[in-house]
Structure formats: structure tokens, C-alpha cells
């Protein structure tokens, strides 16, 4: 009697366990089905909640609350708390519209053919690359070391007050011989106008400004642009009152009369510190950009057609 009761009880327990497992499986399937339906029927999103750091989500792309507050203050020129709800709503709508346009531009691959967009993307990537460089303030020792290694960059430009005289072709005597005679006369103290008239010398057209000979002080960079390179190379090494030897160039024989020469002067570190800081920063940017491009090239497949 007892054995029969035990067997009946065991059979009932087994049936109950199977029934529980079946019900659990059915519940799991129903739950997965509901979750899948919700996932695949949501309107273009994968979540219905906006994260706390964002003010809105546009196709899962957040508009950050910090960017929104900055935009509100920039647009209306007052503190965020002093703006009205209508003003904030207007800015938010504009930011949503902008995000939609940006996403549309990426969708149609606008950067691949619009040069302005490509330039903006390059500038934006470079700004991201340079963020650490811009934020870092070089130490005084680093600036002084850079200044010492590049002293020639921090020189105050010199100036010249000079006459660039040319022996024209033709006339009596060879141009080089006439130039040598003119140099000898000038060094002997003969007045300039008299020498020019006697040897038929003319002012170089390279020093003309609106039809008049420039006899005032000219900075070295301006003289370099106006003079023949061979003439400037001689003139920059002359002192006030000197007369050059004849200089043979493609357009004739030149004689430089240096009326007044102020040579370039080395600027001190304290005078140049702002420029040194700028140059250190620019050099660091160039290094970061070069390193980033090397990395990008190393992980990219680049095919170049043979030049024809």
C-alpha cells in the first residue's frame, strides 16, 4: 500500500515539473517576441530615453546640454538663466535642424565632392588633433632652448638708403670699364650727380616707385623684393658711405652707393617671447599632423595610378 502511494506521488511530481518547464519556456518565448516587436517597430530609434548629458537625440545622435547652453548664451548675449523659454526653444529647434542637415550631408556623402565641406572637415580634424598642443603651455626653459636654436628667426630687419646705379649698354667704352672708372671717382669723393652725368649712369628701375626714385630708407625685405638678387647680396653687407665694386648681372653692370645702412639687429628673448611661443606651438602642430598622417596611411589602402 505504501509503495503504491509513493509511486503515484512520484509520477505526479514528474508531471508537475514538466508542466512548469513548459510554462517557463512559453513565457520566455512570449517575452522575446514582445521585446523583438518593440525593437524592430520603434520609430527610427533604439531607445526612447534622452541621456542626462544630452538635451535631445536626433537619430541616436545626441545634442549635448553643454553645447545647447553655450549656443543660447552666444546667440542672445546673456546668461543662460536670463533667457526665456521661447528663446531656448528656438535655439534647440535650430540645433535639431542643423543636426538633421549634417546627417543628410553624410548620408549623401557630401564631403566626397564638395570642396568647402572637405576643407571644413580637414580643419575640424586638425583642431581635434591639435587640442592637446593648444592646451599645453611650454615651459620657460623650453622656450629659451627653442630661441637659442633658432636665433636667426628673431632678428629685427635692417634698412638701406642707397642708390643702385646701372651702366647702360652703348655709349663710349665698355660697360664694365666705365663702371670701374665711376667707382674710382665716387670713392675719390666726386659728387654723385657729377659722376652719373660724366659716365652716363642711371638709377635702376627696380627702385622706382610711381615714377620717382626712392631715395629714402627701405627695409631689407622691401629692398630684397626690388633689387636683383646679386645686387642685394652685395648691398646687405655694406656699411654707410661705401661704394661697391661693379656688379655684373643679366641686365647690366651695377654700382651700389650706400648712403645709410642700418644692419639687422638680434632681438632678445624677452622681446621675442610671444613669437617664440607661437613658433614652438606651430612646430608641435606640424609634428602631430605628420605623425597622425603616417598612422592613417599605415592603416589605409591607397592606390595611385601611374603618372603619364
Rosetta blueprint (number, residue, H / E / L):
1 X L
2 X H
3 X H
4 X H
5 X H
6 X H
7 X H
8 X H
9 X H
10 X H
11 X H
12 X H
13 X H
14 X H
15 X H
16 X H
17 X H
18 X H
19 X H
20 X H
21 X H
22 X H
23 X H
24 X H
25 X H
26 X H
27 X H
28 X H
29 X H
30 X H
31 X H
32 X H
33 X H
34 X H
35 X H
36 X H
37 X H
38 X H
39 X H
40 X H
41 X H
42 X L
43 X L
44 X L
45 X L
46 X L
47 X L
48 X L
49 X L
50 X L
51 X L
52 X L
53 X L
54 X E
55 X E
56 X E
57 X E
58 X E
59 X L
60 X L
61 X E
62 X E
63 X E
64 X E
65 X H
66 X H
67 X H
68 X H
69 X H
70 X H
71 X H
72 X H
73 X H
74 X H
75 X H
76 X H
77 X L
78 X L
79 X L
80 X H
81 X H
82 X H
83 X L
84 X L
85 X H
86 X H
87 X H
88 X H
89 X H
90 X H
91 X H
92 X H
93 X H
94 X H
95 X H
96 X H
97 X H
98 X H
99 X H
100 X H
101 X H
102 X H
103 X H
104 X H
105 X H
106 X H
107 X H
108 X L
109 X L
110 X H
111 X H
112 X H
113 X L
114 X L
115 X H
116 X H
117 X H
118 X H
119 X H
120 X H
121 X H
122 X H
123 X H
124 X H
125 X H
126 X H
127 X H
128 X H
129 X H
130 X L
131 X H
132 X H
133 X H
134 X H
135 X H
136 X L
137 X L
138 X L
139 X L
140 X H
141 X H
142 X H
143 X H
144 X H
145 X H
146 X H
147 X H
148 X H
149 X H
150 X L
151 X H
152 X H
153 X H
154 X L
155 X E
156 X E
157 X L
158 X L
159 X E
160 X E
161 X E
162 X E
163 X E
164 X E
165 X E
166 X E
167 X E
168 X L
169 X L
170 X L
171 X L
172 X L
173 X L
174 X L
175 X H
176 X H
177 X H
178 X H
179 X H
180 X H
181 X H
182 X H
183 X H
184 X H
185 X H
186 X H
187 X H
188 X L
189 X L
190 X L
191 X L
192 X H
193 X H
194 X H
195 X H
196 X H
197 X H
198 X H
199 X H
200 X L
201 X E
202 X E
203 X E
204 X L
205 X H
206 X H
207 X H
208 X E
209 X E
210 X L
211 X L
212 X E
213 X E
214 X L
215 X L
216 X L
217 X L
218 X E
219 X E
220 X H
221 X H
222 X H
223 X H
224 X H
225 X H
226 X H
227 X L
228 X L
229 X H
230 X H
231 X H
232 X H
233 X H
234 X H
235 X H
236 X L
237 X L
238 X L
239 X L
240 X L
241 X L
242 X L
243 X E
244 X L
245 X L
246 X L
247 X E
248 X E
249 X E
250 X L
251 X L
252 X E
253 X E
254 X E
255 X E
256 X E
257 X E
258 X E
259 X E
260 X E
261 X E
262 X E
263 X L
264 X L
265 X E
266 X E
267 X L
268 X L
269 X H
270 X H
271 X H
272 X H
273 X H
274 X H
275 X H
276 X H
277 X H
278 X H
279 X H
280 X H
281 X H
282 X H
283 X H
284 X H
285 X H
286 X H
287 X H
288 X H
289 X H
290 X H
291 X H
292 X H
293 X H
294 X H
295 X H
296 X H
297 X H
298 X H
299 X L
300 X L
301 X L
302 X L
303 X L
304 X L
305 X L
306 X L
307 X L
308 X L
